[in-house]
Amino acid sequence: MNTDATAAVSALVERLRLAMISPSATALADLFADDLSYGHSDGKLDTKASISGSLLDGSSDFTTIDISEQTVSVNGDVAIVRYRLVADTNDSGRPGHVKLKILLVWQRQDGEWHLLARQAVRVAA
């Protein structure tokens, strides 16, 4: 187990959580790989540009995000993260609440970790 890489990726997951609640173009650009594939629980797919735009313009708006049951597995330059997410949302001004299972794939590119893929699945109520 690569504890340094595991700790680095865990810290990035927390940075991602905070950036999704209070997004900035700089934070999102630093976290997301250029070829990001961002999958939603309804099957919608976003790119780096489209999910960044949605977070920045409020059409995808997380007001709270709680993460539990997180696991991190690092294999070379790839890290797989799984966790449960419970969040309050305000997408385009419409309050909501989601419970999801999340899969993140991080890749080390030129020495820096970036989110390459994300997939969400709804958890039964």
PyMOL commands that set and color helices and strands:
alter all, ss='L'
color gray80, all
select helices_A, chain A and resi 3-21+25-31+48-57
alter helices_A, ss='H'
color red, helices_A
select strands_A, chain A and resi 32-39+45-46+62-75+78-91+94-109+112-122
alter strands_A, ss='S'
color yellow, strands_A
deselect
rebuild
show_as cartoon
